[in-house]
């Protein structure tokens, strides 16, 4: 699987994660592990993002750095939301979820889409360079 496809999977997983987070707030209790929520290297995308599948040069790109930074913020904020809900502060959890979290979620998806577009351009460029013409 190439990087563009991996990023597409991450965007889909991101939407599923948001559904789980909304459910945790709705239930006003945390069935989720707080350490796992806050750790940006434990979700499937985070394991790939921090794992050996990316080269040192990949990690130096502005796309990677932005996605990694926003992804870490995303997990930290998710942890705060679940903590609030578990403490019975559901209104505050919802306010954060549908305010700052939605904005941050959008930033993460945009950063992933930009990285994905860059990866697709690299694939097309490589195919053209090789005289293949197919992608």
Buried (B, 14 or more C-beta within 10 A) or exposed (E): EEBBEBBBEBBEBBEEBBEBBBEBBEEBBBEBEEEEBBBBBBBEBBEBBBEEEBEEEEEEBEBBEBBBBBBBBBBBBBBBBBBBBBEEBBEBBBBBBEEBBEEBBEBBBEBBBBBBEBBBEEBEEEEEEEEEEEE
